[in-house]
Amino acid sequence: MNSRAYVRSLCLAFLCLALFTTAGYLRASNNWHTKGSKSTDPHLNGARDMNYDNLIIAGDRIGPVRMGGLVSDAVQHLGNPDRVFRSTFRGPGYASDEVYYNYKDECIQFTWTDSGIEPTIEKGLRGINVTCGKWTTTDGLHVGSSMKEVGARIGQYCPYTRPNGTLLIATKRGIWFEAKDRNSPVSIIRVMPVMDNWGGMCTD
């Protein structure tokens, strides 16, 4: 494959990545109900289990919310969500509702598919997302850290500026940081799948 074709394939891969990360939210915005909770959804049983840490672990979890983990486990720790959005979109690959759990005080959001006996948290590119400084990485990065701090501590990364000016710092090991621009503090941290490429955002 020549270099031009290679660059074109990388750009196409990134476009697919960008579309995938937003597709669920677009589907939900057209098909969700603000009161999307069902009686069959995982609910808190008894008192919350407050025995959990506030660590962000790349490619794995944020506190008690683990990629591929049981929704019921996360709920037993965090309680019932403050807001539930449910996408009823149906199409190829979407045979069940997608449910979005949002926690105001914990400022955490994750997605799961309403299927099976024990629903599990999505392991895909929408990730587990936090928007406040309650959660922190093992090296002290959190929402509110500067993008310069992030760049200095996380090792290899890919900086990508979106058309609207927002700055994304992505890693292959499964953690992304977002800010309004390069001079603004981190506003979102996302735990993502571990990847072996930059999806067209950067070259190796």
N, C-alpha and C positions, 0 to 999 in steps of 0.2 A: 504494500500500500504506500503510495507516495505521500509526501508531507502534507500537501494540500488536502488530500482525501482524508488523511488522519485527523487533521484539525477540524474538518467538516464533521467527521464522525463524533469527535469529542463535543463539539457544539451541539450536535443533535442529542447526544447523551445528556448533556446538561439541560437542554430544553425539556426532555422527557422527565428529568428529575424535578425541575421547577413546576412542571404541570402536575406531576404526581403529588407534590407536597401541598399544592393548593386545591387539587381536585376534590378532595373530601369536603373541604369547607364550602366550595362552590356548590357541590351536590346538596350539602346540608342546608345552605342558605335558600335553596329552592324547594326543599322538601321537609324542613324541620318544623317542629312544634316547640315553643318555648317551654311548655310543660310536657317534656318528652319522657318522663319517668313512667315505668310500668310496674305493676305489682310483682311481676316476675323478675325484675332487675335485682341484682345483688343489693341488699340493704344491711345496715348496721344491725347486728344482733347484740343486745345488751350494751354494756359500756365500751367505749373506745379502748383499744389497746395502745397506750401511749409509749410503749417501749419500742421506739425506732429512732434512728439517727437522722441528721439533716444533711447527709452527704450526697453530692452529685458524683456518680461514678460513670465515667464515659462508656458508652455502648451497653450499659446495663440498667441503671436505675437512678431515681431521685428519691431519697428517703425510702419509704415503704412501697413506692410505685415502681415495679420492675417490668421491663419490656418482656412480654410473653408471660408475665405472672398472672395470677388469678385476680380478677376484679374484686372478688369477695375479700381477698386478703388486704388489698389497698383500702377498701371501704371500712374494714374492721379497724384499721389504724386511723384513717382520716375522717371517718364518719360519712354520713350521706352527703352527696354533693350539693352545693348551693344552687347550681344551675345545671340542667340537663337538656341537651339538644339531641334530637333523634332524626337522622336522615332516613327517609323511607324510599330513597332512590333504588330502582331496580334496573339492572342491565347486566351485560356480560361480567361475571365475576362478583356481582353484588346481589346475592340471593337473600341476604338478611339485613335488618336495620343496622346502621352504624350509630353508635351512641357516644356523645362527647360529654365527659364529666369535667365540670369546672368547680374549683374550690376557691372561694374568695379570700379567706384568712390565710390559707396555705399558699395562695397564688399559684396553684398548679393545675394543669389541664392534661388530660389524656383521652384516648379514643379506644373503644372496644367494639367488637361485632357481636350482636345479639344472637348467638347460636351455640349449640352444644349444651352439655350438662353444666359445665363450669366455664363461663365466658372468660377469655383471657385478654389482656391488654395488648394492643397492637404493637408489633415489632418493626413497623415500616417507617417510611420517611416523614410522617407527621410527628413522630417522636413523642417524648414526654417533655412538657414545656413549663418553665417557671418564669415569673415576672416580678419577683421581689427578692430581697437579700437574705431571706430566711434560710435559703439553701446554699451550700458552698461546696466547692471542689476540695479535694484533699490538700491542694496547695493554696487554698484561700481565695480563689476566684468566686465571685458572686455577682448577681445583678447589682449594678452600681459601680463595679470595678471599671477602670478605664480600659479602652481597647489597647493602649500601649502596655498595660499590665498583662493583658491576655497574651499579646504577641510575645512578651518576654518570658512567659512561664510555660506555655503549652507545647513547646517543641515545634515540630513541622506543622505548618498550617497553610491554608489557602485563603487569602483575602479576596473578597468579591464585592464590588459595588453594584447594587441594583440600579435600574433606570431611574427609580425615584430617589436615589441618593443614599438609601440605607446601606450600611456596611455589614457584611456577613464575614465572620472568620470561621471557617470550617476545618475540621480535622478528620483524618481517616479513621481515627480510633473511636469515633462515635460521640463527639460533643461539638456543638456549634454555638457561637456567640453572635448576638445581633445588637446593633446600635443605630440610632437615628443618623449618625454620620461619624467620621473618624474622630471628631473632638467630643463626642457625646459618650456618656457612660453606657455600659451594657444594659439593655432593657429586657432582653429575653435570652435565656439559656435553654438549649434543646439537647436532650440526650437522644442520639440517633443511632441507626445501625452502624456497625463497623464496616468500612468500605475499603476496597483495594485501589480505588482511583478517585479523581476529583470530579467525576461526572461532567467533565468539560469546562469546569470553572477555572481550573489552572492546569498547567502542564507539569509533569514530574521532572 
